[in-house]
Amino acid sequence: MRVILAEDSTLLREGLVRLLSEEGHDVLAAVGDAEDLLAAVASTPPDVVVADVRMPPTHTDEGLRAALEIRRRWPGTGVLVLSQYVERRYATELLTGESEGVGYLLKDRVAQVDEFLDALERVGAGQAAFDPEVVRRLLARSTRTDPLSRLTARERDVLAEMAQGHTNAAIAARLYVSQSAVEKHINAIFDKLELSGTAGYSRRVLAVLRYLGG
C-alpha cells in the first residue's frame, strides 16, 4: 500500500515510517506540516494518508483541515486521522462525507501496533476505522437525543460496533450473537433513527455519524 505520513513529531514520524516499511508498505513521503502534506499528495496521490490533527504553524487544526481538503480533491485517497483528542466538529465533518475510506484513530492506538495496522488496512480497502473512544464520545450525546433514547441496550451496543466500521459478521462475533440477530438489531436501529436503508456498511456508518452530528 502506498502511504503518505503527516506528523510534526519527528520521533513518531520516523517510527511510523520504519513500522510501515517493515510491514511492506511503500511510504511515499513523510512530512511535518499540512502544506507539505498537500504538496506531497498533489505530486503522487497515495492509497492512504495518515495525518495528525494539530500541526504547525498554529498546532490547532491544520492537519484535519488538510485531510478534509484531500477528501475533496482526491476522493479515492483514504484518510486515517491521528489525534490525542476527539475533535467532535471536525470528526463529524470528515466522517459524514460521501466518499468511503476514512478513519479517526487516537494516538494511543499507535502503541497497539496490530490495531493501528488493521485500521490502516481497512481505510486502504475503502472501509471505515473509528476508534472506540471516538465513537463513545460521539454517542455520549444519546441521552440528549430523543431518537437514540428509543434504542435498547443491545441496539446501542450494535450501533457502537457499526460506528467503528465493523461488518455484521464481525459484530456478531464480538457480541457473541448470531448474524441474523445483528441484522434484526440494525434494521430496528435504522427504523428508530428514521434513517433510510443503505447498501454498504461504510455508508451506514456515515449515515449514523451524520445523524449524530446533526
Buried (B, 14 or more C-beta within 10 A) or exposed (E): BBBBBBBBEEEBBEEBBEBBEEEEBEBBBBBBBBBBBBEBBEEEBBBBBBBBBBBEEEEEBBBBBBBBBBBEEBEEBBBBBBBEEBBBEBBBBBBBBEBBBBBBBBBEBBEEEEBBBEBBBBBBBBBBBBBBBBBEBBBEEBEEBEEBEEBEEBBBBBBBBBBBBBBBEBBBEBBEBEBEBBBBBBEBBBEBBEBEEBEEBBBBBBBBBBBBBE
